[in-house]
Amino acid sequence: MSTTGRNSTPKSKFPGYAKIVSVLLAAEFVGTFESAMIFIALPSMMHEFNVDAAAIGWASTAFLLVAAASAAVCGRLGDMYGRKKLLAIVLAISVAGSVISFTFGSLEGVILGRALQGVAGATLPLCLGLARQQLPKDKVPNVIALIAGSSFLAGAGGNLISGVLLQLGNWKALFIVSGIMAAVATLMVLFLLKSSPVNRAEARGIDYIGGLLFAPAVALVLYGLTNASAWGPLDGKTLGFVLGGLAVAAIWVWWELRAQNPMINLRLMKTNKMALTQLCTAVLGIGPLVAVGILTPLILLAPATDPAGLGVSPAVGGLVIFSAATLSFVGSPFSGKVAAAVGARRALLIGIVISFIGYSMMFWADNTLLTFIINTYVIAIGVMFAYTAFPNLVAESVPLENTSEGMGINTVTRTIFMAVGTTVLTMALASSTVEGTTVSTEAGFNTAYIIISASCVLAFFLALRIKDVPRTEAADPQDAAEARVAGA
């Protein structure tokens, strides 16, 4: 009798390792690129459409709201109807969004197109599910870390490419490029990936009402949180949206726990590892996961006359940020190797400790360009370890058939609490300003560093409580899936 173990799966059963990884990286690059590309174009679009910041902000908000809901719902649909099929569909919808944005030529058209592009928020959970499904088990942690780590490069690259395109043309060029990228990724998915199995038994009787309740719950909470900095955290509009979203979420939870075949299976949260993974994601989302995108450009580009400003040019600042993102991407497979060797929990702990060291250095070190760049690189490595550990922790927590759903839940958790973190950190910066201005003092930045460091400490103790209980070969659903492939 033959057995299939961790390293014994015949390589012939997993052909085209590099091909599969390339396709998944291309698909994930589209989702993250489209998320980041718009920010640098907002001032230009605001001038062309002759609207205020609140109106043009919907070009970003529409994407965020749809992306958050899409990550969990499309992840679940991919688990049921086939991840390859769903990935091709969301990329095709993204192409349609790009076409609408640059052909309509109006703000309303851009907002509609950006909302359609937001469906690509599901690329990460679908790609991670496909990696776990189509690759040998011993390769999965490395590839999951690599795909997750590509978001650093895609995000920084989105800003860099957007800046170049805006200089060469206008904002419409962004959507032409994003549309071409999404179209190419769609074709790669269709023709280079093998088909995903369809779980028709799961698809029957699925609770679509739960999906319809989930989307507005997430959208209301996120809309309130993303505008809290402008409206004020205790403003009636902020509280109205957030509390209204939480009320819908409470109804959704009640409904889903009663459903026999829920759209999003909250029972996955019963395990120690899955529940504590979400808690760690939430805590770090308020701290280092969001801080790296807020504080770094703020300090680099602020005038040298500001208390914490370094006064570098946008080109130099962009180069520093892009080099840190490249370091994160290049180092992400090492995080995967750690997860494969000793478990993703230890990779998370390493990331938390390095992030804590980096922000402690920000607190104590002199504010010079050299020390800031060194600290930025340290933080980039720490955030990379933590960020790429989360999907591997989810993969260790849920059955193979629920992988994309679990990844989607983690994506939504991260998105919501990074929005909370944005509000918390901007309030910290605003707590101490130069008299008569809105410029933050060093005390304001130090308050932010203390909050970030505290979140690292709390997350560290939560991560210590994650139970690293290895599955037996017989109990591991991925081993069972590989055994079926080997015996086919």
C-alpha positions in Angstrom: 0.0 0.0 0.0 1.4 3.4 -0.9 1.0 6.5 1.2 1.3 10.2 0.4 3.2 12.3 2.9 4.4 15.8 3.1 7.3 15.4 0.7 6.3 12.2 -1.2 3.8 13.7 -3.6 4.9 12.9 -7.1 6.2 16.1 -8.8 4.4 15.0 -12.0 1.1 15.5 -10.3 1.9 19.2 -9.7 3.2 20.4 -13.1 4.3 23.9 -13.9 5.2 25.1 -10.4 6.8 28.3 -11.7 3.8 28.8 -14.2 1.3 28.5 -11.4 3.1 30.9 -9.1 3.6 33.4 -11.9 -0.2 33.4 -12.7 -1.1 33.9 -9.1 1.4 36.7 -8.6 0.1 38.5 -11.7 -3.5 38.2 -10.5 -2.7 39.5 -7.0 -0.6 42.3 -8.4 -3.7 43.6 -10.3 -5.8 43.7 -7.1 -3.2 45.6 -5.0 -2.1 47.9 -7.9 -5.7 49.0 -8.5 -6.1 49.7 -4.8 -3.0 51.9 -4.7 -2.9 53.6 -8.1 -5.7 56.1 -7.5 -4.3 58.1 -4.5 -1.7 60.1 -6.4 -4.2 60.9 -9.2 -6.9 62.4 -6.9 -5.6 66.0 -6.9 -5.5 65.9 -10.8 -8.9 64.5 -11.0 -10.3 66.9 -8.4 -9.0 69.8 -10.6 -10.4 68.3 -13.8 -13.8 67.5 -12.5 -13.9 70.8 -10.4 -15.1 69.0 -7.2 -14.0 69.1 -3.6 -12.0 66.5 -1.7 -15.1 64.8 -0.3 -16.5 64.1 -3.7 -13.3 62.9 -5.3 -12.6 60.7 -2.3 -15.4 58.4 -3.5 -13.0 57.2 -6.2 -11.1 55.6 -3.4 -13.9 54.8 -1.0 -16.0 53.0 -3.6 -13.2 50.6 -4.3 -12.5 50.0 -0.6 -16.1 49.2 0.4 -16.6 46.7 -2.5 -13.2 45.1 -2.0 -13.8 44.4 1.7 -17.1 42.6 1.1 -15.8 40.9 -2.1 -12.9 39.3 -0.2 -15.1 37.2 2.0 -18.1 36.6 -0.2 -16.1 35.8 -3.4 -13.7 33.7 -1.3 -16.6 31.6 -0.2 -18.1 31.3 -3.7 -14.7 30.3 -5.0 -14.5 27.5 -2.5 -17.9 26.2 -3.7 -17.9 26.9 -7.5 -14.2 26.7 -8.2 -11.5 29.3 -7.4 -10.1 29.5 -10.9 -13.6 30.3 -12.3 -14.2 33.0 -9.6 -10.7 34.5 -10.0 -11.3 34.9 -13.8 -14.7 36.4 -13.2 -13.5 39.0 -10.7 -10.6 40.0 -12.9 -12.9 40.3 -15.9 -15.2 42.6 -13.8 -12.1 44.6 -13.0 -11.4 45.0 -16.7 -15.0 46.3 -17.2 -14.4 48.8 -14.3 -11.3 50.1 -16.0 -13.1 50.5 -19.3 -16.0 52.4 -17.8 -13.7 54.7 -15.8 -11.7 55.9 -18.8 -14.5 55.9 -21.4 -17.3 57.7 -19.4 -15.1 60.7 -18.7 -17.1 61.8 -15.7 -16.8 61.6 -11.9 -19.8 59.3 -11.8 -18.3 57.0 -14.3 -15.0 56.9 -12.4 -16.8 56.0 -9.2 -18.9 53.3 -10.9 -15.7 51.9 -12.5 -13.8 52.0 -9.3 -16.6 50.1 -7.5 -16.4 47.4 -10.2 -12.6 47.3 -9.8 -13.1 46.8 -6.1 -14.4 43.2 -6.8 -10.7 42.5 -7.4 -10.3 42.7 -3.6 -11.1 39.0 -3.8 -7.9 38.2 -5.7 -5.8 37.6 -2.6 -8.0 35.0 -0.9 -8.7 33.3 -4.2 -5.0 33.2 -5.1 -4.0 31.9 -1.7 -6.7 29.2 -1.9 -5.4 28.2 -5.4 -1.9 28.0 -4.1 -2.9 25.6 -1.4 -5.0 23.6 -3.8 -2.7 23.3 -6.8 0.8 23.1 -5.2 2.6 20.4 -3.2 2.1 20.8 0.5 5.8 21.5 1.3 5.8 24.4 -1.2 2.6 26.1 0.1 3.9 28.2 3.0 6.6 29.7 0.8 4.2 30.5 -2.0 1.6 31.9 0.3 4.2 34.2 1.9 5.4 35.3 -1.6 1.9 36.1 -2.9 1.0 38.0 0.3 4.4 39.8 0.1 3.8 40.8 -3.5 1.2 43.3 -2.2 4.0 45.4 -0.8 5.7 45.7 -4.2 2.4 46.1 -6.0 1.3 48.9 -3.6 4.5 50.9 -3.9 4.7 50.1 -7.6 1.2 51.4 -8.1 2.1 54.8 -6.7 5.4 54.9 -8.7 3.8 53.9 -12.0 0.9 56.3 -11.4 3.3 59.2 -10.9 5.0 58.4 -14.2 1.8 58.0 -16.1 0.4 61.2 -14.8 3.5 63.1 -15.9 3.3 61.5 -19.4 -0.4 61.8 -19.8 -3.5 62.2 -17.7 -5.4 60.2 -15.1 -7.2 58.1 -17.9 -3.8 56.4 -18.6 -4.0 54.8 -15.2 -7.2 53.0 -16.1 -5.9 52.0 -19.6 -2.9 50.4 -17.9 -4.9 48.7 -15.1 -7.4 47.4 -17.7 -4.6 45.9 -19.8 -3.0 44.3 -16.7 -6.3 42.8 -15.6 -7.1 41.5 -19.1 -3.7 39.8 -19.3 -4.1 38.3 -15.8 -7.6 37.0 -16.8 -6.2 35.3 -19.9 -3.3 33.8 -17.8 -5.8 32.4 -15.3 -8.0 30.9 -18.0 -5.3 29.3 -20.0 -2.5 28.5 -17.6 -4.2 27.3 -14.5 -5.9 23.9 -14.3 -9.6 23.8 -13.3 -10.6 23.9 -9.7 -12.9 21.3 -8.2 -16.5 22.3 -7.7 -18.2 21.5 -4.5 -21.8 21.1 -5.7 -23.0 19.7 -2.4 -21.9 22.9 -0.7 -23.4 25.1 -3.4 -26.9 23.6 -2.9 -28.9 25.5 -0.4 -26.3 28.2 0.2 -27.4 31.1 2.3 -27.4 34.0 -0.1 -29.3 36.2 2.4 -26.2 36.1 4.6 -24.1 37.4 1.8 -26.6 40.2 1.2 -26.5 41.2 4.9 -22.7 41.0 5.1 -22.0 43.5 2.4 -23.8 46.5 3.8 -22.6 45.7 7.3 -19.0 46.0 6.3 -19.6 48.9 4.0 -21.4 51.0 6.7 -18.7 50.4 9.3 -15.8 51.1 6.9 -17.4 54.2 5.5 -17.8 55.6 9.0 -14.3 54.7 10.0 -12.6 56.0 6.8 -14.3 59.4 7.3 -13.8 59.6 11.1 -10.7 61.7 10.7 -12.6 64.3 8.7 -15.8 64.2 10.6 -14.5 63.5 14.0 -14.6 60.1 15.8 -17.6 61.2 18.0 -19.5 63.1 15.2 -23.1 62.0 14.7 -22.4 60.9 11.1 -19.4 58.8 12.2 -21.3 57.1 15.0 -24.4 56.7 12.8 -22.6 54.8 10.1 -20.5 52.7 12.5 -23.3 51.8 14.9 -25.7 51.2 12.0 -23.2 48.9 10.4 -22.6 47.1 13.7 -26.4 46.6 14.1 -26.6 45.1 10.7 -23.6 42.9 11.5 -25.3 41.7 14.7 -28.3 40.6 12.6 -26.0 39.0 10.1 -24.2 37.0 12.8 -27.5 35.9 14.3 -28.7 34.8 10.9 -25.5 33.0 9.8 -25.3 31.0 13.0 -28.8 29.7 12.4 -28.1 28.8 8.7 -27.3 25.2 7.9 -25.1 26.2 4.9 -24.0 29.8 5.7 -22.4 32.1 3.1 -19.6 32.9 5.6 -19.0 30.1 8.1 -18.5 31.8 11.4 -18.0 28.4 13.0 -14.4 28.5 11.5 -13.7 31.0 14.3 -14.2 28.3 17.0 -10.7 27.0 16.8 -8.0 28.6 19.0 -5.7 29.3 16.1 -8.3 30.9 13.8 -9.8 33.1 16.5 -6.5 34.3 17.9 -5.2 34.9 14.3 -8.1 37.3 13.8 -7.4 39.0 17.1 -3.7 39.5 16.3 -4.7 40.8 12.9 -7.0 43.4 14.5 -4.4 44.5 17.0 -1.6 44.8 14.5 -4.0 46.5 12.1 -4.3 49.4 14.5 -0.5 49.5 14.9 2.3 48.6 12.5 0.3 47.3 9.6 -1.3 50.7 8.9 1.4 52.9 10.4 4.0 52.0 7.8 1.7 53.6 5.1 0.8 56.7 7.1 3.9 57.8 9.0 6.7 57.0 6.5 5.6 59.3 3.6 4.4 62.0 6.1 7.9 62.3 7.7 9.8 61.9 4.5 7.9 64.6 2.6 7.2 67.1 5.3 9.4 70.2 5.1 12.6 70.1 7.1 11.3 73.1 9.1 8.6 70.9 10.6 9.5 69.3 13.9 9.6 65.8 12.4 10.0 66.5 8.7 13.0 65.4 6.6 12.1 67.6 3.6 13.1 65.2 0.9 11.8 65.5 -2.7 8.9 63.3 -3.8 11.3 61.4 -6.1 13.6 60.5 -3.2 10.7 59.8 -0.9 9.2 57.5 -3.5 12.5 55.7 -3.9 12.9 55.1 -0.2 9.3 53.7 0.0 9.7 51.6 -3.1 13.1 50.2 -1.9 11.5 49.2 1.5 8.6 47.5 -0.4 11.1 45.7 -2.6 13.0 44.5 0.5 9.7 43.2 1.9 8.8 41.3 -1.3 12.3 39.8 -1.7 12.3 38.7 2.0 8.8 37.2 2.0 9.9 33.7 0.9 12.1 33.6 4.0 9.0 34.1 6.2 7.4 31.2 4.3 10.4 29.0 5.0 10.1 29.8 8.7 6.4 29.0 8.6 7.1 25.7 6.8 9.9 24.7 9.2 8.5 25.7 12.7 5.0 27.0 12.1 3.5 30.4 11.1 3.0 31.4 14.7 6.8 31.7 15.1 7.0 33.7 11.9 4.3 36.1 13.4 6.2 36.4 16.6 9.4 37.3 14.7 7.6 39.9 12.8 6.0 41.4 16.0 9.4 41.6 17.7 11.2 43.2 14.7 8.3 45.7 14.3 8.5 46.6 18.0 12.3 47.2 17.7 11.8 49.4 14.6 9.2 51.7 16.2 11.2 51.8 19.4 14.1 53.0 17.4 11.9 55.6 15.8 11.0 56.8 19.3 14.6 57.0 20.6 16.8 57.7 17.6 17.8 61.1 16.2 15.5 62.2 13.3 18.1 62.1 10.5 17.5 60.8 7.0 20.0 57.9 7.4 18.6 56.7 10.8 15.1 57.0 9.4 15.9 54.9 6.3 17.5 52.2 8.5 14.5 52.2 10.8 12.1 52.1 7.9 13.9 49.0 6.5 13.8 47.3 9.9 10.0 48.0 10.2 9.5 46.8 6.6 11.1 43.5 7.5 9.0 43.2 10.7 5.7 44.1 9.0 6.5 41.6 6.1 6.9 38.8 8.6 3.7 39.5 10.4 1.7 40.3 7.2 2.8 37.1 5.5 2.3 35.0 8.6 -1.4 35.6 8.8 -2.5 33.7 5.6 -0.2 30.8 6.6 -1.9 30.8 10.0 -5.3 30.7 8.3 -4.1 27.8 6.1 -3.0 25.9 9.2 -6.4 26.6 10.8 -9.1 25.7 8.2 -9.8 22.7 6.0 -8.6 22.9 2.4 -12.2 23.4 1.1 -12.6 26.5 3.2 -9.3 28.1 2.4 -10.4 31.1 0.3 -13.3 31.7 2.7 -10.9 31.8 5.7 -8.5 34.1 3.8 -11.4 36.4 3.0 -12.4 36.7 6.6 -8.9 37.6 7.6 -8.7 40.2 4.8 -11.9 41.8 6.0 -10.6 41.9 9.6 -7.4 43.5 8.5 -9.2 46.1 6.3 -11.6 47.1 9.1 -9.0 47.5 11.8 -6.5 49.3 9.6 -9.3 51.8 9.1 -9.6 52.0 12.9 -5.8 52.4 13.1 -5.8 55.3 10.6 -8.2 57.2 12.8 -6.3 56.4 16.0 -2.9 57.4 14.6 -4.2 60.6 13.0 -5.8 61.5 16.3 -2.4 60.9 18.0 -0.6 63.1 15.6 -3.3 65.8 16.0 -2.9 65.6 19.9 0.1 67.9 19.8 0.6 70.5 17.1 2.7 73.6 16.6 0.7 76.5 17.9 -1.5 78.1 15.3 -0.9 75.3 12.8 -2.0 71.7 12.1 1.6 70.5 11.9 2.3 67.7 14.4 5.1 68.1 16.9 7.6 65.4 17.9 5.4 64.7 20.9 2.5 63.9 18.5 4.7 61.4 16.6 6.0 59.9 19.9 2.4 59.3 21.0 1.8 57.4 17.7 5.0 55.4 18.3 3.8 54.5 21.8 0.4 53.3 20.5 2.1 51.2 17.8 4.6 49.7 20.3 1.8 48.9 22.7 -0.1 47.1 19.9 3.0 45.0 19.2 3.2 44.0 22.9 -0.4 43.1 23.1 -0.2 41.1 19.8 2.9 39.3 21.0 1.1 37.9 24.1 -1.9 37.0 22.0 0.3 35.2 19.5 2.0 33.3 22.4 -1.5 31.8 23.2 -1.9 30.4 19.7 -1.8 26.6 20.0 0.7 25.1 17.5 -0.9 21.7 17.4 0.3 19.9 14.3 -2.2 17.9 12.3 -1.6 14.2 11.8 -1.1 13.1 8.2 -4.5 11.4 8.3 -6.3 14.4 9.7 -4.8 17.0 7.4 -7.3 17.8 4.6 -4.6 18.8 2.3 -2.8 15.5 2.6 -6.1 13.8 1.8 -6.6 16.0 -1.2 -3.1 15.2 -2.4 -3.7 11.5 -1.8 -6.8 11.7 -4.1 -4.7 13.4 -6.8 -1.9 10.8 -6.5 -4.4 7.9 -6.7 -6.3 9.3 -9.6 
